[in-house]
Every structure is written in structure tokens, then in C-alpha cells.
Amino acid sequence: MTSATDPNKRITQLRTTIRKHDHAYYVLDNPTISDSEYDALFKELNALEVAHPELITKDSPTQRVGGAPIDAFVKVPHELPMLSLDNTFDDQEVEAFDQRIKKVLGSHSELEYVAEPKLDGIALSILYQDGVLVRIATRGDGRTGEEITAQGKTIGSIPQVLLAGSNYPPLLEVRGEAFMTLEGFQRFNDEARANGEKVFANPRNAAAGSLRQLDPRITAKRPLSFSVHGLGAFTPGSLADTHAERLEQFKHWGLPVSAEIRTVQGVQGCLEYARQLALRRDQLPYEIDGVVYKVNSMAFQERLGFVSRAPRWAVAYKYPASEQLTRVLSVDVQVGRTGALTPVARLEPVMVAGVTVTNATLHNFQELQRKDVRIGDQVSVRRAGDVIPEVVRVVFDERPEGATQIPLPSRCPICDSPAIQPEGEVIIRCSGGLVCPSQLKEAVKHFASRRAMNIDGLGDKLVNLLLDKGKIRDIADLYRLEKPALLPLERMGDKSAENLINAIRKSRQTTLARFLFSLGIREVGQTTARNLARHFKSLEALMAASMEDLEGTPDVGPVAATNIRRFFLEESNRKVVQDLRNLGVQWPDVAEQPPPSESTSPFTGKTVVLTGSLTNMTRSEARARLEALGAKVSGSVSKRTGFVVAGEKAGSKLTKAESLGVAILDEEAFMALLSGRTTEVRSDSIQIQPSLF
Ligand code: IVH
């Protein structure tokens, strides 16, 4: 029988293939097939298992998700206790730690340490028997934890089966941290907030709350990750003699290990690692609360042993907390581009994770009421990564007498138009539209922003100034600006005025997609704008479109369709659009710009690495576009990498590409190649064919 006809064989084949792709996607962050190809494999396996239920095994990829809810968590003892770490807070304390160890070991030379990020998550123990995951447990009190196998199995980066052919011990208990990425956390909370549901105070609570769901199907929907940092019980024999080498072994067995871990020499190496990582703390995709130093040699670790609940061979070095207490001085209401009224707490200045915070968002009035924040309250404030600082909670025990409640707004604080709260919506909005100076300011800022018309040098402050001084009254007025009108403005020299006029002039040449996005129609983000441009091909066709036509566009639902129609039916909007076109805003016909076919794209058949952030699209969009052109998108740079696309804040991948001589594209060059505006590439730079510009 061939595998095509033998379901057992095919099932085994599919499981192996899917596991390989899971590893590439979740652990290596380097998928080798598209989502749709993966889905097809998964569907095929599922269908075969439905037809042959007797062939279903616990470790099948289909069994990750959808286990039945449990009644309660079962307590399980840890074979070896799950210990904690002692903390240090400054360089002297780390030096004392190093001295202590050297003394015990009687060593005068520098010790080798492994320095690791201290992930702020939930410690888990994962047990493999003969390479198959058999149990996942929480730390609990260190001696006894709770079994959460069904919940933990839904985390994609935890392999259900160790990679075949590798020499793992028959019994292997790894330990590590389950966590939620900042992006996942924000997405989850944003959604919960929009639906008026419970939000989590921080990613750590979100990870804990997600794992504590009795129904694993709920856990499966939460964006959780995992990273191994140590070992529990194991059958002796095949494990290496240093911690660093053991981590390498874990990687070979398909387990996820942080890419930030380094082997360092002596205490100076430790301190330097902490300094370097602290500089990048804001850019890491997850939250860390410090770093951990571990003696690398296992022989030394054994000699050092433990003191009460912590090992003597390891220590945590804690960074300043990302949450601090301060007092609410007042609450202002900000008016966003779409009129959303957002309460913002003005705070007594406080240092949070190294930055002085004076304002923090309360997100919306429903949340303000739920948290019951009043003026004068002591509150806990949080900032992490690039996320806007937010008020997490009130310290009710510290509430002063006479703390003032904040009333719901009935009018816009800027233009005095009535505030409205559409049925079923959480957000209260100003009904003033572009009559509201605040909405107008935000609309102009959006119009000028990089992803929209990309007017270089027209930042938020300048937009405020232009509107406040009456130099412009709408977006079309930008194209009527002349140099003499700008010169009297604060800090506006001859040269900067000229640069601004030139940048505005240059922005007239745009694309239909950018133009549509820049209009700031609610629910029309970059992707929708692109789909609309592709679907309707001209502004005239879009402006004349019926609801049906609009809803026939990919990604456009009834809400977006209604907003688009409303926008173009409004006389003042039609006038601004017409003015913009009369003033020279133009774009090439969409029809004349077919997307480059696979064979003509310089990306076809190449491996491309994306690093840093792009302004024109998200990373997953960039990945999808590249894959559509037949490129392979990879997570790490090697000599075989065809291109590295370096966005803003590109990091070590860019440095590596430079050292290997790999072709590097900045965002502009990348966009040009994607759109097919240029096809010629040299290995050291990209060439743009001048005739196309
Ligand atoms: S080692 C015996 N390494 O921090 C060694 N722990 O404050 C125990 N943690 O319970 C842990 N990142 O949950 C270690 N790279 C790392 C860590 C780490 C986070 C957590 C772990 C532990 C807690 C101690």
C-alpha cells in the first residue's frame, strides 16, 4: 500500500510534517510554508482522523486544542523543587554575588556565566517521556504545582514531541517561562476593551489568567509563548556539562530557547550584558523584569548547591519596575481623529522603567468608571515597550477624603458639540466632525503622516501651529501654502520653510491607496485602502459605489461600507477631495500598475529577512506580499540570505547582514521593488531605473 492509500502511513507523515512546520513557525520564527499550505495539511490530517478515530493519538497536532473543560486543577508534586532566585538591584550586589561564589569555589580567576533575560511570566515544568510530552505543571509553591497539561499544550512553541533522531534522555523535565508578548497583550486587551470585557493589568497577569482557564479552548485563543531556561528531573547520561551547552541541546530537541542568552566572562561580562539589554528593553517584543546570571559549569553548580529556597549559583538582577505608584492631579479629555473622547490622567511626575511619566491614558470613560479613578487618588501607573503609559488601578486604601469623581462628558471639551455614545458602543464621541478643531488637527496630522501622504517635516507641533495661526483651515490648504506665510512662524527659518514647501509639493504625487488612507475615513486602514484601490481602480468609481459594490471589496464589511458612503456623500468632504485634485494631488492609474508577476520580481526564489519596523505595512503584510512573489521569509541572516529589509530601529540582523555583505534594502527601496517600480538589483546596493520616476 502506498502512503496515499494507507491512512495510517499518511497520518504519520502529516504529523511529522506539521510538527516540523510548527517548530519552524513557533520556535525558529522562520516559517517555511504559507499559512494556507499549513492549513491544508492540518485539514487533511483532521479529516483522516475523523474518518479513522482509532488512529488518533494524544500527541497528534490536532489534539493541541479543544480538550474538554476540566472541573478543577489537580495538584502534582514536583520531583525536584522548583526554586526561586535571589535578587540584586545594583552592580555592587552583583559583584558581591560573584565574590561569594569565587570564595566557595576557592577560585581566583574569572568565572564563566550564562546571562539570560528574566522573562516576566509564569514558571512551568514540562515533562517528556521518551520524547513525548506527558505533563505540564505550574510552579505552585515550589514543591507542589497544578497540572495544566491541556491548557499548556495549546501553546504553539511547546513541542508535543521532541525532534526525532536527537539524543534526548528518556525522562526529561524542562522548566521555563510561559508569557504573552506585548503585542499579543495589547491586541487582547484592545479587543476586550472594545467589547466592554475584562482587561488584564499586565502581560504576566494575562498569561497567568489564560493558563488558569478550566476550558483549554479559551487558553488556545490567547497569544502565549514559552521559553525554556532550565532543567528539572532527567535520566542521566546524555546531558552536556555546561548550562550553555544544555540550552543548545534543548534547541536541537526542538525546544524554544531565548535568542538573547549569552555566555559571558566574569562579573564585568555580566554587568555589560545587563546594560546592553537594558538599552533594548523597550524594543523587546515581551516584558522582562531583569536578567539572570548562572554559573555555566554544571560541576561548579553542584559544588555551590542551594541556600534555602534559591540556588547559590544563580542570581537575578532586577531592572526598575515597569509599574509605579503616583497621584492623579487632574483628568483631561482628549479628542481623537474620529472624535473619540479619551480621559487622560495628569500625574505627579514619576519615574517608570527609567522614564518620567506625567500623563497616563484611562482608555475610555467606561474603563475610568470601572476602575473608579478620582482626582486625588493614588494610582498604579504602567509603561512597557512603546505602549502609552496607562493607569492600572487605584489604591483604594489611600483614597483621600473629597477625592473628586469625574463626570461623563455631555459636550466636547474643545468645540462644545454634543458628545454622543452610539448604541452598543463603548466610546463616547464628539459629534462635531471637522468643525471640531481637535478632530481637524488630528485629521491633518494623519493626512501628513508617513503612511499617508508622507509629508516630510510636517510633524504634530507644526500642524498645531499652522491651524492655531490660521495658516490653514483644512487639508487642501496645505497645498496652497507659500513660503512667505510660513516665515513668521516660531522657529521657521528660510531653509526649513523651503524644505516644507518642497515636501508638500512632492507629496502631491501619490498612490490611490495612500490617498484613500490619508482621508482618515473610519474603519479604512491601510489594508482596506489598498483593497479599495485595487477593487475600484479609480476614485470616481469608488465615490459612485453603492453599498453592494463596497461590500464586494475584500475586507470591507457593512460598517466600513457605511462609513465610506457617508464620507463621500458629505458635501464638504467632496469639496476637499476636489480641491486636493485641483491643487495637483495625483496618482498613476491603478490599472496600469499590475503587481509584478513572479518571474519578474527580484524577490522570486530569494530568502528575505525582515528587521525593524516598516511604516507602510505590518511585518505580516510584508511577509505575505513577499511570499506571493515566491520569496521565502526567514528569521535569521546567513550568507544565503538574498535581502535584508531594514526598517526603523533595525537591530542585530542589520549588523550581521552588513558583516556578511548581504544586500540591504531600506523601506523605500523595498517598496519600490515590491511595487515593481524597479527590478534591477546589485548585491551591494539597489538601483532604481530613473526612467520610471
Ligand atoms: S532560573 C533555580 N532563569 O524568575 C533557578 N528563572 O524570580 C530558577 N525566570 O521562578 C529559575 N526568567 O519563573 C530562571 N532566565 C531565567 C528566568 C527565570 C524568568 C523566573 C522563574 C523563577 C523566577 C525567580
Residues whose N, C-alpha, C, O or C-beta is under 5 A from the ligand:
A	BS01	IVH	L83 S84 L85 E116 P117 K118 L119 A123 E177 H229 V292 P311
